[in-house]
Each structure stands twice: as C-alpha cells, then as structure tokens.
C-alpha cells in the first residue's frame, strides 16, 4: 500500500475517495475512526492508501483533478 494523502480535512478526504471510487481504484482510509480516541477534535490526520500497483494511476487522477499539491511524496 502507498499513502497518497494525509489530511485532517474531511472534505478533502471525501473528495479523494469519490475520485478514486469513480475511477475504480481500490483505496483505504486509515485512521478514520481515531476521533474516538481524540475526542472528535480532528488532531489525527486520516491517510488515503492505495495498492502500489495503482499508485501512479491514482496520483495522475488526483493531479488532473487539481489536488496535486495535497499528494504525499511518492515512495521508491
């Protein structure tokens, strides 16, 4: 799995999820339920992960959607 986005912004996470789902790219949002531990104050960032085989396609999709500045650095 490769991390694409790390953010506290629920709108950004939802937008990325919708784009990935629309492109049939399987993804996982890690740390989604950390708010239970943090008291719902949003200090823990959520992470959007995709399979390494789909990472390049997912990155292109997000860049084309204008979200390139939100991407985490690609892993080798």
Buried (B, 14 or more C-beta within 10 A) or exposed (E): BBBBBBBEBEEBBEBBBEBBEEBEBEBEBBEEEBBEEEEEEEEBBBBBBBEEEBBEBBBEBBEEBEBEEBBBEEEE
